[in-house]
Amino acid sequence: MKKKSFDFQFFIIVMALLALGLIMVFSASSESARVFQNNAYFFIQKQLMWAVFSVVAMLVLSRIDYHHFGKWAFPILIASGLLLVLVLAIGTTLNGGKRWINLGFTSFQPSEAAKVAVVIFFAYSLSKNPNILGNFWTGLVPYLAVLCVFAGLLMLEPHLSGTIVIMGIGIAVLFIGGAKLTHLLAMAVPAVVAGCALILSEPYRMERVTAFIDPFKDKQGSGWQIMQSLYAIGSGGMFGLGLGRSRQKFLYLPEPHNDFIFSILCEELGFIGAAITLLLFAALIWRGIRIAMNAPDMFGSLMAAGFTALIAIEVIINIAVVTSSMPVTGMPLPFFSYGGTALLAVMCCMGIMLNISRHAKQKSGMPSGLR
């Protein structure tokens, strides 16, 4: 099949989200950077560097035939698993978690590579065995075992949000790849039990749950972060206070340029700015679904669907957390939250999806991987 140019609308949406994300990182981080780094441009300088590198990586991957990743799917999975083991041995501890490997000039978060690896491996394996998921024990269970191994390694860090994403995108690819809904629902009960056990096993997780139920009960403690987030969102009103004029970023909201950056966006750009941002994400997810539907084979379909699910899951959970619709967990907002590894991983996924769109079928149709 003759290749064509990539999905330009998808590319424009990605670049718009990246540009808006960089603006918000600068606005949200300037005060923290001034106080703690003595340089208001500290965080945005690093994020800009990663953004340039990530855009280059995306464009390069958009030119590489995505079928090549299938040949390396298993080695990529093993390598990402070994990195998760390595971070437990030599990783840097920050905020109670050992999630980063210090490379000297920067740090690397293996969990971001693991998300991508799981999608590629599942997509390729299922494309080679399209009917394997019909059998529960010999089909579905081995894939669930892989997910459990990765989830277990992430929980040892501990990294609950990463565990949620890995499980979420894995289940999404399996369902789209042909897993029976009854089989997946049967696994929901032990999953819920395991989730409750994980919450009860750590006092700080229980504190987050109680803070979610009533954040005003402990206003100076566990409820502080979510209260400041809600104050920021409420202060924005319809049109916001204006870009750069957030009040909560002045050390009221801890690390406002990370997981709670959407709160600052709401405060500065208001309901209108938040709505435009969410519409951009919705458009990206819709174009991602179209790329998956029009991919020429099951591998491309499942990989595009998995990467789209990755974006959707992280956006939904991040927005739910900052609006106090679910307990606090450290979930970054794609393209927005400060962090080079996460941005690079997302942009690499976007590059692979752009390459899949180059091979899209001339007429819209739903391939076997999405039936």
VOBA-1610 file (N, C-alpha, C; in pm, whole numbers, padded with zeros to 5 digits, always signed):
BEGIN
Met+00085-00120+00000Met+00000+00000+00000Met+00088+00125+00000Lys+00055+00218-00089Lys+00134+00339-00101Lys+00117+00428+00021Lys+00228+00473+00075Lys+00221+00559+00193Lys+00178+00700+00153Lys+00115+00770+00245Lys+00074+00907+00223Lys+00124+00992+00339Ser+00093+01120+00334Ser+00135+01207+00443Ser+00059+01172+00570Phe+00119+01207+00684Phe+00054+01170+00811Phe-00070+01256+00837Asp-00142+01219+00941Asp-00265+01289+00980Asp-00229+01428+01030Phe-00247+01529+00944Phe-00203+01665+00977Phe-00287+01724+01089Gln-00415+01692+01095Gln-00500+01743+01202Gln-00452+01692+01338Phe-00417+01564+01343Phe-00364+01505+01465Phe-00236+01576+01507Phe-00148+01601+01411Phe-00021+01670+01437Phe-00044+01810+01492Ile-00137+01885+01434Ile-00165+02021+01478Ile-00219+02021+01621Ile-00306+01926+01653Ile-00361+01917+01788Ile-00250+01888+01890Val-00160+01795+01854Val-00048+01762+01943Val+00038+01886+01969Met+00070+01959+01863Met+00155+02077+01878Met+00083+02188+01956Ala-00048+02200+01939Ala-00124+02300+02015Ala-00122+02267+02164Leu-00142+02140+02197Leu-00138+02098+02337Leu+00001+02118+02396Leu+00103+02087+02319Leu+00241+02105+02367Leu+00270+02252+02392Ala+00230+02340+02299Ala+00255+02484+02315Ala+00182+02538+02437Leu+00055+02501+02453Leu-00021+02547+02569Leu+00039+02492+02698Gly+00085+02367+02693Gly+00148+02307+02810Gly+00274+02380+02851Leu+00355+02420+02756Leu+00478+02494+02787Leu+00448+02630+02848Ile+00346+02697+02794Ile+00305+02826+02850Ile+00263+02811+02996Met+00184+02706+03022Met+00135+02686+03157Met+00245+02640+03253Val+00342+02563+03205Val+00455+02523+03291Val+00531+02647+03335Phe+00556+02739+03241Phe+00627+02862+03277Phe+00547+02945+03376Ser+00418+02963+03348Ser+00335+03044+03436Ser+00323+02982+03575Ala+00299+02851+03580Ala+00276+02784+03708Ala+00403+02767+03790Ser+00518+02756+03724Ser+00641+02722+03794Ser+00727+02843+03831Ser+00697+02959+03777Ser+00789+03073+03791Ser+00816+03109+03937Glu+00713+03110+04021Glu+00733+03150+04160Glu+00810+03043+04237Ser+00775+02916+04219Ser+00848+02807+04285Ser+00994+02807+04243Ala+01017+02829+04112Ala+01155+02831+04062Ala+01232+02949+04122Arg+01166+03064+04136Arg+01233+03182+04191Arg+01271+03160+04336Val+01181+03098+04413Val+01204+03080+04556Val+01305+02969+04583Phe+01286+02854+04519Phe+01367+02736+04552Phe+01492+02719+04465Gln+01492+02779+04345Gln+01607+02765+04255Gln+01677+02898+04227Asn+01618+03007+04280Asn+01674+03140+04258Asn+01680+03176+04110Asn+01589+03119+04033Asn+01584+03142+03888Asn+01443+03112+03840Ala+01367+03215+03807Ala+01227+03196+03767Ala+01212+03113+03641Tyr+01321+03100+03563Tyr+01315+03026+03437Tyr+01369+02884+03450Phe+01398+02840+03570Phe+01464+02710+03590Phe+01385+02595+03528Phe+01257+02584+03562Phe+01179+02470+03516Phe+01143+02481+03367Ile+01109+02601+03322Ile+01071+02614+03182Ile+01190+02592+03089Gln+01309+02628+03133Gln+01427+02603+03050Gln+01447+02454+03027Lys+01433+02376+03134Lys+01447+02231+03121Lys+01335+02172+03036Gln+01212+02221+03060Gln+01099+02167+02985Gln+01108+02202+02837Leu+01157+02320+02805Leu+01176+02358+02665Leu+01278+02269+02597Met+01386+02238+02669Met+01487+02150+02613Met+01427+02013+02580Trp+01351+01958+02675Trp+01286+01829+02653Trp+01181+01838+02542Ala+01114+01951+02532Ala+01011+01968+02429Ala+01072+01964+02290Val+01184+02034+02272Val+01253+02033+02142Val+01298+01892+02107Phe+01360+01825+02203Phe+01406+01688+02182Phe+01289+01596+02151Ser+01177+01616+02220Ser+01060+01530+02201Ser+00996+01551+02065Val+00991+01676+02018Val+00935+01703+01886Val+01021+01638+01778Val+01153+01647+01794Val+01243+01582+01698Val+01220+01431+01698Ala+01209+01372+01819Ala+01184+01228+01830Ala+01052+01191+01765Met+00949+01272+01784Met+00818+01245+01724Met+00828+01246+01571Leu+00895+01345+01516Leu+00906+01356+01371Leu+00989+01242+01312Val+01094+01202+01385Val+01176+01089+01338Val+01093+00961+01337Leu+01020+00936+01446Leu+00939+00815+01456Leu+00824+00816+01355Ser+00779+00933+01318Ser+00671+00940+01218Ser+00717+00893+01081Arg+00851+00886+01063Arg+00908+00841+00935Arg+00951+00695+00937Ile+00953+00634+01056Ile+00996+00495+01069Ile+00875+00403+01064Asp+00877+00307+00973Asp+00765+00214+00959Asp+00736+00146+01093Tyr+00612+00162+01139Tyr+00577+00110+01272Tyr+00590-00041+01283His+00591-00112+01171His+00605-00258+01174His+00739-00301+01234His+00840-00214+01225His+00970-00247+01282His+00963-00267+01433Phe+00871-00196+01499Phe+00859-00209+01644Phe+00806-00346+01684Gly+00732-00409+01595Gly+00682-00543+01623Gly+00795-00644+01637Lys+00898-00629+01555Lys+01012-00722+01560Lys+01087-00710+01693Trp+01079-00594+01754Trp+01151-00570+01879Trp+01059-00564+02000Ala+00934-00606+01982Ala+00834-00593+02089Ala+00875-00666+02217Phe+00919-00791+02204Phe+00956-00867+02322Phe+01083-00814+02389Pro+01191-00785+02313Pro+01309-00725+02377Pro+01278-00592+02444Ile+01189-00510+02384Ile+01152-00383+02445Ile+01081-00407+02577Leu+00993-00507+02580Leu+00921-00540+02704Leu+01018-00584+02813Ile+01111-00674+02777Ile+01209-00724+02875Ile+01297-00611+02925Ala+01342-00525+02834Ala+01429-00413+02873Ala+01357-00319+02970Ser+01230-00291+02943Ser+01156-00202+03032Ser+01135-00266+03169Gly+01114-00398+03170Gly+01102-00470+03297Gly+01230-00465+03378Leu+01343-00482+03310Leu+01473-00477+03377Leu+01501-00337+03433Leu+01454-00235+03361Leu+01471-00099+03411Leu+01390-00076+03538Leu+01273-00138+03545Leu+01191-00127+03666Leu+01259-00197+03784Val+01330-00305+03756Val+01408-00372+03860Val+01527-00286+03900Leu+01592-00228+03799Leu+01712-00147+03823Leu+01680-00025+03909Val+01564+00039+03885Val+01531+00158+03962Val+01511+00125+04110Leu+01468+00002+04139Leu+01453-00039+04279Leu+01589-00054+04347Ala+01691-00086+04265Ala+01825-00109+04320Ala+01906+00020+04333Ile+01901+00104+04230Ile+01989+00222+04229Ile+01912+00352+04210Gly+01779+00346+04214Gly+01698+00464+04188Gly+01712+00572+04294Thr+01677+00693+04256Thr+01679+00807+04347Thr+01546+00818+04420Thr+01551+00831+04551Thr+01428+00842+04630Thr+01386+00989+04639Leu+01261+01014+04603Leu+01208+01150+04608Leu+01062+01143+04647Asn+01024+01222+04748Asn+00886+01224+04798Asn+00836+01085+04838Gly+00925+01006+04895Gly+00887+00875+04944Gly+00883+00765+04841Gly+00918+00796+04716Gly+00915+00695+04610Gly+01048+00682+04540Lys+01083+00561+04501Lys+01208+00537+04427Lys+01168+00509+04281Arg+01153+00618+04204Arg+01098+00606+04069Arg+01190+00657+03960Trp+01303+00716+03995Trp+01389+00779+03897Trp+01531+00720+03902Ile+01590+00709+03785Ile+01730+00671+03773Ile+01808+00797+03735Asn+01904+00833+03818Asn+01984+00953+03795Asn+02091+00925+03691Leu+02085+00998+03578Leu+02183+00981+03471Leu+02292+01086+03475Gly+02292+01169+03579Gly+02391+01275+03591Gly+02340+01405+03534Phe+02320+01411+03401Phe+02272+01533+03337Phe+02120+01546+03347Thr+02053+01435+03377Thr+01908+01437+03394Thr+01866+01309+03466Ser+01738+01295+03490Ser+01687+01172+03552Ser+01588+01106+03458Phe+01572+00976+03473Phe+01488+00897+03383Phe+01390+00816+03465Gln+01263+00814+03422Gln+01159+00741+03493Gln+01118+00618+03412Pro+01164+00499+03453Pro+01138+00377+03377Pro+00990+00344+03359Ser+00904+00389+03449Ser+00762+00357+03437Ser+00703+00413+03308Glu+00756+00525+03259Glu+00704+00582+03134Glu+00739+00493+03016Ala+00859+00435+03018Ala+00897+00341+02912Ala+00815+00214+02920Ala+00782+00171+03042Ala+00704+00048+03061Ala+00565+00061+02999Lys+00503+00177+03011Lys+00370+00198+02952Lys+00374+00175+02801Val+00473+00233+02737Val+00487+00220+02592Val+00517+00075+02554Ala+00604+00013+02631Ala+00645-00125+02602Ala+00528-00222+02609Val+00443-00206+02709Val+00327-00295+02726Val+00234-00283+02606Val+00209-00161+02560Val+00121-00141+02445Val+00179-00207+02321Ile+00307-00185+02294Ile+00370-00243+02174Ile+00368-00394+02180Phe+00405-00452+02295Phe+00410-00598+02306Phe+00272-00660+02293Phe+00175-00608+02364Phe+00039-00662+02357Phe-00016-00651+02214Ala+00005-00535+02152Ala-00048-00514+02016Ala+00014-00613+01918Tyr+00144-00632+01925Tyr+00212-00721+01831Tyr+00175-00867+01858Ser+00178-00908+01984Ser+00148-01046+02019Ser+00005-01084+01979Leu-00090-00995+02005Leu-00229-01024+01971Leu-00251-01023+01820Ser-00176-00940+01749Ser-00190-00938+01603Ser-00140-01068+01541Lys-00046-01134+01607Lys+00005-01262+01558Lys-00083-01379+01601Asn-00163-01358+01705Asn-00253-01462+01755Asn-00392-01400+01778Pro-00461-01363+01669Pro-00584-01285+01683Pro-00698-01353+01756Asn-00696-01487+01765Asn-00806-01558+01832Asn-00768-01615+01968Ile-00650-01582+02015Ile-00600-01645+02137Ile-00679-01606+02261Leu-00739-01487+02262Leu-00808-01440+02381Leu-00944-01506+02403Gly-00985-01591+02311Gly-01111-01663+02328Gly-01106-01760+02445Asn-00985-01810+02475Asn-00968-01902+02588Asn-00915-01826+02709Phe-00980-01844+02822Phe-00945-01768+02942Phe-00808-01807+02996Trp-00784-01936+03017Trp-00661-01980+03085Trp-00538-01973+02997Thr-00550-02017+02874Thr-00432-02017+02786Thr-00420-01889+02705Gly-00524-01810+02701Gly-00522-01687+02622Gly-00508-01563+02707Leu-00609-01534+02789Leu-00612-01410+02865Leu-00516-01409+02983Val-00511-01519+03058Val-00433-01524+03182Val-00285-01491+03162Pro-00217-01543+03058Pro-00075-01506+03040Pro-00054-01355+03024Tyr-00145-01289+02954Tyr-00132-01143+02939Tyr-00156-01073+03072Leu-00254-01121+03146Leu-00279-01062+03278Leu-00160-01084+03371Ala-00093-01199+03354Ala+00026-01226+03436Ala+00136-01124+03407Val+00153-01091+03279Val+00252-00988+03243Val+00216-00856+03309Leu+00088-00819+03304Leu+00043-00695+03367Leu+00070-00697+03517Cys+00043-00811+03580Cys+00063-00821+03725Cys+00209-00808+03764Val+00299-00863+03681Val+00443-00851+03708Val+00484-00705+03704Phe+00442-00634+03599Phe+00478-00492+03587Phe+00412-00410+03698Ala+00287-00442+03728Ala+00217-00370+03836Ala+00287-00394+03970Gly+00332-00516+03993Gly+00402-00548+04118Gly+00532-00471+04131Leu+00607-00460+04021Leu+00732-00385+04024Leu+00705-00236+04050Leu+00599-00184+03991Leu+00565-00044+04011Leu+00522-00018+04156Met+00449-00112+04214Met+00404-00092+04351Met+00518-00102+04452Leu+00627-00166+04413Leu+00743-00172+04502Leu+00814-00037+04509Glu+00789+00051+04413Glu+00861+00180+04413Glu+00824+00271+04530Pro+00703+00296+04576Pro+00573+00259+04518Pro+00525+00365+04419His+00445+00321+04320His+00397+00410+04215His+00256+00369+04177Leu+00159+00411+04261Leu+00021+00368+04242Leu-00038+00420+04111Ser-00012+00546+04078Ser-00069+00602+03956Ser-00016+00530+03832Gly+00114+00498+03833Gly+00171+00422+03722Gly+00110+00284+03710Thr+00083+00222+03825Thr+00019+00091+03826Thr-00120+00099+03764Ile-00195+00202+03800Ile-00330+00220+03746Ile-00326+00235+03594Val-00232+00313+03544Val-00222+00336+03400Val-00182+00209+03326Ile-00081+00138+03379Ile-00037+00014+03316Ile-00153-00086+03306Met-00225-00103+03416Met-00339-00195+03415Met-00448-00146+03320Gly-00472-00016+03321Gly-00577+00041+03237Gly-00551+00023+03089Ile-00430+00057+03044Ile-00401+00045+02901Ile-00390-00102+02860Gly-00340-00186+02951Gly-00333-00329+02922Gly-00471-00388+02901Ile-00564-00359+02991Ile-00700-00409+02980Ile-00767-00353+02855Ala-00741-00226+02824Ala-00801-00165+02705Ala-00757-00237+02578Val-00627-00264+02565Val-00576-00333+02446Val-00631-00475+02439Leu-00638-00542+02553Leu-00692-00679+02555Leu-00839-00681+02515Phe-00916-00585+02563Phe-01058-00581+02529Phe-01077-00554+02380Ile-01005-00455+02329Ile-01015-00423+02186Ile-00961-00538+02102Gly-00863-00610+02156Gly-00803-00722+02083Gly-00888-00848+02083Gly-00999-00849+02155Gly-01089-00963+02147Gly-01118-01035+02277Ala-01067-00985+02390Ala-01097-01050+02518Ala-01247-01039+02548Lys-01302-01145+02604Lys-01444-01145+02636Lys-01471-01057+02757Leu-01580-00981+02748Leu-01615-00890+02857Leu-01642-00967+02985Thr-01701-01084+02974Thr-01730-01165+03093Thr-01602-01208+03164His-01498-01240+03085His-01369-01277+03143His-01307-01160+03219Leu-01314-01040+03157Leu-01256-00923+03221Leu-01333-00884+03346Leu-01466-00896+03340Leu-01547-00864+03458Leu-01520-00961+03571Ala-01491-01087+03535Ala-01461-01187+03638Ala-01335-01151+03714Met-01242-01080+03646Met-01118-01039+03711Met-01134-00910+03789Ala-01250-00844+03775Ala-01271-00717+03844Ala-01278-00735+03995Val-01339-00847+04040Val-01354-00870+04184Val-01219-00881+04254Pro-01128-00970+04208Pro-00997-00974+04275Pro-00919-00844+04260Ala-00942-00771+04149Ala-00873-00644+04130Ala-00919-00542+04234Val-01049-00537+04260Val-01102-00445+04360Val-01052-00481+04499Val-01049-00612+04529Val-00999-00659+04659Val-00853-00620+04676Ala-00774-00640+04570Ala-00632-00605+04577Ala-00614-00454+04595Gly-00698-00375+04525Gly-00691-00230+04539Gly-00722-00184+04680Cys-00824-00243+04740Cys-00859-00207+04878Cys-00747-00246+04974Ala-00686-00362+04950Ala-00575-00406+05036Ala-00457-00310+05026Leu-00429-00262+04906Leu-00318-00168+04887Leu-00346-00037+04959Ile-00470+00008+04956Ile-00506+00132+05024Ile-00492+00116+05175Leu-00542+00004+05227Leu-00537-00018+05371Leu-00396-00044+05423Ser-00307-00088+05333Ser-00172-00126+05376Ser-00082-00006+05406Glu-00117+00112+05355Glu-00034+00230+05375Glu-00117+00344+05434Pro-00077+00398+05549Pro-00153+00507+05613Pro-00173+00628+05523Tyr-00072+00664+05440Tyr-00085+00783+05358Tyr-00191+00765+05251Arg-00212+00641+05206Arg-00319+00618+05109Arg-00456+00632+05175Met-00467+00585+05298Met-00593+00601+05371Met-00621+00749+05397Glu-00515+00826+05424Glu-00532+00969+05445Glu-00586+01036+05320Arg-00539+00992+05204Arg-00588+01049+05079Arg-00735+01017+05056Val-00776+00898+05095Val-00916+00860+05081Val-01004+00943+05174Thr-00961+00958+05298Thr-01040+01038+05393Thr-01041+01185+05353Ala-00930+01233+05295Ala-00925+01371+05248Ala-01019+01390+05129Phe-01033+01287+05047Phe-01126+01293+04935Phe-01270+01300+04984Ile-01302+01222+05086Ile-01438+01221+05141Ile-01473+01355+05203Asp-01378+01413+05278Asp-01401+01543+05342Asp-01270+01619+05351Pro-01232+01692+05244Pro-01103+01763+05245Pro-01095+01873+05350Phe-01210+01922+05399Phe-01208+02031+05497Phe-01191+01980+05640Lys-01192+01847+05658Lys-01176+01791+05791Lys-01036+01813+05845Asp-00936+01805+05755Asp-00796+01827+05794Asp-00738+01931+05700Lys-00781+02054+05716Lys-00746+02161+05622Lys-00597+02192+05618Gln-00528+02170+05728Gln-00385+02200+05735Gln-00299+02078+05705Gly-00362+01962+05684Gly-00287+01839+05661Gly-00322+01773+05528Ser-00386+01657+05537Ser-00412+01578+05417Ser-00507+01646+05318Gly-00590+01739+05367Gly-00683+01806+05278Gly-00630+01933+05214Trp-00506+01974+05253Trp-00452+02101+05208Trp-00441+02111+05056Gln-00382+02010+04993Gln-00354+02017+04849Gln-00482+02027+04767Ile-00579+01942+04799Ile-00703+01943+04721Ile-00783+02070+04748Met-00777+02122+04871Met-00845+02249+04901Met-00787+02363+04818Gln-00654+02370+04811Gln-00591+02476+04733Gln-00623+02461+04584Ser-00635+02337+04540Ser-00672+02312+04401Ser-00812+02364+04372Leu-00905+02335+04462Leu-01043+02380+04444Leu-01053+02532+04454Tyr-00974+02593+04542Tyr-00971+02739+04550Tyr-00925+02799+04416Ala-00822+02738+04358Ala-00769+02787+04230Ala-00874+02776+04121Ile-00939+02660+04113Ile-01040+02638+04009Ile-01156+02735+04027Gly-01202+02750+04152Gly-01314+02840+04178Gly-01282+02985+04154Ser-01157+03025+04177Ser-01117+03165+04160Ser-01115+03206+04014Gly-01101+03109+03924Gly-01089+03141+03782Gly-01216+03196+03720Gly-01331+03153+03771Gly-01456+03200+03715Gly-01470+03164+03568Met-01537+03249+03492Met-01562+03222+03351Met-01440+03250+03264Phe-01371+03360+03288Phe-01262+03402+03200Phe-01125+03400+03265Gly-01116+03368+03393Gly-00988+03356+03460Gly-00932+03489+03510Leu-00829+03481+03590Leu-00763+03600+03644Leu-00664+03662+03546Gly-00632+03586+03441Gly-00534+03633+03345Gly-00407+03549+03351Leu-00345+03529+03237Leu-00224+03447+03229Leu-00114+03506+03317Gly-00059+03422+03404Gly+00048+03464+03493Gly+00000+03524+03624Arg-00132+03535+03643Arg-00185+03604+03759Arg-00243+03510+03865Ser-00207+03385+03859Ser-00254+03290+03961Ser-00206+03333+04099Arg-00291+03315+04198Arg-00252+03340+04336Arg-00208+03212+04406Gln-00267+03100+04369Gln-00237+02974+04436Gln-00096+02923+04405Lys-00038+02969+04295Lys+00098+02925+04263Lys+00203+02988+04354Phe+00163+03086+04433Phe+00256+03150+04526Phe+00270+03066+04652Leu+00313+02942+04631Leu+00347+02846+04735Leu+00228+02799+04819Tyr+00107+02826+04772Tyr-00011+02770+04838Tyr-00035+02627+04789Leu-00033+02610+04658Leu-00050+02477+04598Leu+00088+02416+04576Pro+00120+02305+04644Pro+00253+02244+04632Pro+00283+02201+04488Glu+00399+02238+04438Glu+00446+02202+04304Glu+00335+02219+04200Pro+00289+02342+04179Pro+00176+02365+04089Pro+00203+02334+03942His+00330+02317+03906His+00365+02288+03766His+00365+02139+03736Asn+00331+02057+03835Asn+00330+01912+03813Asn+00187+01862+03799Asp+00144+01777+03890Asp+00016+01709+03875Asp-00105+01802+03884Phe-00090+01917+03950Phe-00203+02009+03968Phe-00195+02130+03876Ile-00128+02116+03764Ile-00113+02229+03672Ile-00246+02270+03611Phe-00340+02176+03600Phe-00472+02209+03544Phe-00546+02306+03636Ser-00521+02298+03766Ser-00584+02391+03860Ser-00538+02533+03832Ile-00408+02550+03806Ile-00355+02682+03775Ile-00411+02731+03642Leu-00424+02641+03546Leu-00483+02677+03417Leu-00625+02730+03436Cys-00704+02662+03519Cys-00841+02706+03545Cys-00843+02843+03613Glu-00749+02864+03704Glu-00744+02991+03776Glu-00707+03106+03683Glu-00613+03083+03593Glu-00565+03191+03508Glu-00648+03209+03381Leu-00699+03099+03325Leu-00771+03106+03198Leu-00921+03084+03213Gly-00964+03045+03333Gly-01105+03032+03361Gly-01172+02913+03294Phe-01304+02913+03302Phe-01382+02803+03244Phe-01359+02793+03094Ile-01347+02907+03027Ile-01327+02907+02882Ile-01196+02838+02846Gly-01088+02875+02916Gly-00957+02813+02889Gly-00957+02665+02919Ala-01022+02626+03032Ala-01029+02484+03068Ala-01108+02406+02964Ala-01220+02467+02917Ala-01304+02399+02817Ala-01228+02380+02686Ile-01153+02481+02644Ile-01075+02469+02520Ile-00970+02360+02534Thr-00905+02353+02650Thr-00804+02249+02674Thr-00867+02111+02666Leu-00981+02093+02731Leu-01048+01963+02729Leu-01097+01928+02589Leu-01140+02028+02513Leu-01181+02003+02375Leu-01063+01959+02290Leu-00947+02018+02315Leu-00826+01975+02243Leu-00793+01829+02274Phe-00803+01792+02401Phe-00779+01652+02437Phe-00883+01560+02373Ala-01009+01604+02374Ala-01115+01524+02312Ala-01089+01506+02163Ala-01045+01614+02097Ala-01015+01606+01954Ala-00898+01512+01928Leu-00797+01518+02016Leu-00681+01428+02002Leu-00724+01282+02016Ile-00807+01255+02115Ile-00854+01117+02136Ile-00939+01071+02017Trp-01024+01161+01965Trp-01106+01125+01849Trp-01020+01095+01727Arg-00921+01179+01701Arg-00832+01153+01588Arg-00752+01025+01610Gly-00716+00999+01736Gly-00646+00874+01767Gly-00731+00753+01737Ile-00858+00761+01772Ile-00950+00651+01741Ile-00963+00632+01591Arg-00970+00741+01517Arg-00979+00731+01370Arg-00854+00667+01311Ile-00738+00704+01365Ile-00614+00642+01317Ile-00618+00492+01343Ala-00664+00453+01462Ala-00674+00310+01495Ala-00772+00239+01403Met-00885+00301+01373Met-00987+00240+01289Met-00942+00223+01145Asn-00859+00316+01099Asn-00817+00314+00959Asn-00679+00253+00937Ala-00620+00199+01043Ala-00490+00133+01028Ala-00505+00011+00936Pro-00402-00022+00861Pro-00414-00131+00762Pro-00409-00270+00822Asp-00371-00284+00948Asp-00362-00418+01008Asp-00392-00410+01157Met-00405-00527+01217Met-00442-00535+01358Met-00333-00478+01448Phe-00208-00497+01411Phe-00098-00444+01492Phe-00109-00292+01503Gly-00126-00225+01389Gly-00138-00080+01390Gly-00262-00035+01465Ser-00372-00107+01447Ser-00497-00072+01515Ser-00481-00078+01666Leu-00428-00189+01714Leu-00416-00207+01859Leu-00313-00112+01920Met-00205-00087+01848Met-00104+00003+01902Met-00158+00146+01910Ala-00226+00192+01806Ala-00285+00326+01808Ala-00392+00335+01915Ala-00473+00231+01929Ala-00577+00230+02032Ala-00515+00234+02172Gly-00406+00160+02190Gly-00339+00159+02321Gly-00281+00293+02358Phe-00216+00360+02263Phe-00159+00491+02291Phe-00269+00595+02315Thr-00380+00582+02242Thr-00493+00672+02265Thr-00552+00649+02404Ala-00561+00523+02444Ala-00611+00490+02578Ala-00518+00546+02685Leu-00388+00544+02660Leu-00290+00600+02754Leu-00320+00748+02781Ile-00339+00824+02674Ile-00370+00967+02689Ile-00503+00985+02762Ala-00604+00910+02719Ala-00738+00925+02777Ala-00739+00894+02926Ile-00674+00785+02965Ile-00672+00745+03106Ile-00602+00850+03192Glu-00487+00898+03146Glu-00412+00996+03225Glu-00488+01128+03236Val-00552+01170+03128Val-00629+01295+03132Val-00747+01282+03226Ile-00823+01174+03214Ile-00942+01154+03298Ile-00905+01151+03446Ile-00801+01075+03480Ile-00763+01063+03621Ile-00708+01194+03674Asn-00625+01262+03595Asn-00569+01390+03641Asn-00679+01492+03668Ile-00773+01505+03575Ile-00882+01602+03593Ile-00968+01562+03712Ala-00993+01432+03727Ala-01073+01384+03840Ala-01005+01416+03973Val-00872+01403+03978Val-00799+01431+04102Val-00805+01579+04137Val-00774+01666+04042Val-00765+01809+04073Val-00902+01869+04102Thr-01009+01804+04057Thr-01145+01853+04086Thr-01207+01780+04204Ser-01128+01699+04275Ser-01173+01624+04392Ser-01286+01528+04358Ser-01276+01468+04238Ser-01373+01366+04198Ser-01323+01227+04229Met-01197+01216+04272Met-01140+01091+04318Met-01023+01124+04409Pro-00978+01028+04492Pro-00865+01055+04583Pro-00739+01096+04508Val-00656+01174+04575Val-00533+01225+04514Val-00437+01112+04483Thr-00386+01112+04361Thr-00278+01023+04320Thr-00191+01100+04221Gly-00065+01072+04217Gly+00028+01151+04137Gly+00020+01120+03989Met-00084+01168+03922Met-00102+01144+03779Met-00069+01269+03699Pro+00030+01264+03610Pro+00062+01382+03529Pro-00045+01407+03423Leu-00057+01533+03381Leu-00145+01568+03270Leu-00061+01571+03144Pro-00088+01482+03047Pro-00005+01474+02926Pro+00013+01610+02859Phe+00135+01638+02815Phe+00177+01760+02746Phe+00188+01881+02840Phe+00134+01872+02961Phe+00128+01988+03050Phe+00220+01973+03170Ser+00208+01864+03244Ser+00284+01849+03368Ser+00435+01851+03341Tyr+00507+01918+03430Tyr+00652+01925+03418Tyr+00713+01786+03433Gly+00806+01753+03344Gly+00875+01624+03350Gly+00919+01581+03212Gly+01048+01567+03193Gly+01101+01536+03061Gly+01071+01396+03013Thr+01084+01296+03102Thr+01062+01157+03061Thr+00918+01134+03016Ala+00823+01187+03092Ala+00683+01170+03058Ala+00651+01238+02925Leu+00705+01357+02904Leu+00680+01429+02778Leu+00741+01354+02661Leu+00863+01306+02677Leu+00929+01232+02569Leu+00852+01105+02534Ala+00806+01033+02636Ala+00732+00909+02613Ala+00603+00936+02536Val+00530+01039+02577Val+00404+01072+02510Val+00429+01114+02365Met+00531+01196+02343Met+00560+01243+02207Met+00609+01130+02117Cys+00680+01034+02174Cys+00720+00916+02096Cys+00597+00837+02053Cys+00502+00823+02145Cys+00375+00755+02110Cys+00305+00829+01997Met+00304+00962+02005Met+00239+01041+01901Met+00311+01024+01767Gly+00444+01013+01770Gly+00519+00991+01648Gly+00485+00859+01583Ile+00473+00753+01664Ile+00435+00621+01609Ile+00294+00627+01551Met+00204+00699+01619Met+00068+00711+01568Met+00065+00788+01436Leu+00149+00889+01422Leu+00157+00962+01296Leu+00204+00869+01184Asn+00298+00779+01216Asn+00343+00685+01115Asn+00232+00587+01077Ile+00155+00541+01176Ile+00042+00453+01147Ile-00057+00524+01054Ser-00077+00654+01078Ser-00171+00729+00992Ser-00121+00740+00849Arg+00011+00730+00827Arg+00065+00732+00691Arg+00020+00610+00612His-00003+00501+00683His-00042+00377+00617His-00194+00356+00616Ala-00268+00457+00656Ala-00413+00442+00672Ala-00479+00399+00543Lys-00586+00322+00559Lys-00665+00280+00445Lys-00732+00401+00381Gln-00752+00393+00253Gln-00810+00506+00180Gln-00953+00532+00221Lys-01027+00425+00255Lys-01164+00441+00300Lys-01173+00404+00445Ser-01257+00478+00516Ser-01273+00453+00658Ser-01336+00317+00680Gly-01280+00242+00772Gly-01333+00111+00802Gly-01278+00062+00933Met-01340-00037+00990Met-01297-00088+01119Met-01225-00219+01100Pro-01095-00224+01124Pro-01019-00346+01107Pro-01058-00449+01211Ser-01011-00570+01187Ser-01051-00681+01275Ser-01011-00657+01420Gly-00903-00580+01442Gly-00859-00556+01579Gly-00953-00469+01659Leu-01047-00399+01590Leu-01139-00312+01662Leu-01283-00357+01649Arg-01307-00474+01592Arg-01444-00522+01582Arg-01492-00575+01713
//
